Amino acid sequence: MEDHTRKIALVTGANKGLGFEISKQLAQKGIRVILGARDAHKGREACKKLKQEGLDVDFCLLDVNSHESIDKAVRWLKQELGELHILVNNAGVLLDRKTSVLDVDFDTFSQTLQTNLYGAFLMCQACIPLMKESNYGRIVNMSSTLGSFAEMSDPSSPYYDILTPTYRLSKTALNAVTALFAKELRGTNILINSACPGWVKTDMGSEAAPLNIEQGADTPVWLATLPDDGPTGGFFNRRQPMAW
């Protein structure tokens, strides 16, 4: 089993839901976790809960909608810890659950891309230099089956008629970000992949979802702790490759 005890992970949007559970499971593996959240009070309360379980976690104020906030957080990481090995781009929004692509407004479109796409892209750019210094990196971009071109274009798919157009577009584009960064990082020990957690019981997923939060965190945590010969540039659900 690979030794993760000296690894440091940063998880965005980690004060609740999947981000919180991913942080918990990584910390349970002996990884030091930096819990990123844009709400300081909620972030510190989440951090306190995990510390009470004896887990090695710290809070970092981080709003992925702000380039300045991202830069400040990564500077803090470098100054205080000196290194970073794992990044989970979990922060995301779903704002257009019942809207047609013909009717979605620009503000919703812009805000969705800002959080789900631009934020993850900028986090990758900011954190990869730190990973290169230690010749180790694992990046997980939290995507969705709803972003799959294969599912989006197949009338027989159970996902075909689901709306959420800007959410779907943002996840499709996020998958492209994964592929592009993976191409640039070939030959390094930095692996980057997209993960679909499945339909999970969270605020976003609702109580109707079939998977519990522990199940939803499984694939992202697996990708965040891949061995050196693990896959890169892929899209995974339940630890299995998915069609783009």
Secondary structure, DSSP 8 states (H G I E B T S, - for coil): ----TT-EEEESS-SSHHHHHHHHHHHHTT-EEEEEES-HHHHHHHHHHHHHTT--EEEEE--TT-HHHHHHHHHHHHHHTS---EEEE-------TT--TTT--HHHHHHHHIIIIIHHHHHHHHHHHHHHHHT-EEEEEE--GGG-HHHHT-TTSTTTT---HHHHHHHHHHHHHHHHHHHHTTTSSEEEEEEE--SBSSTTT-TT-SB-HHHHHHHHHHHHT--TT---S-EEETTEE---
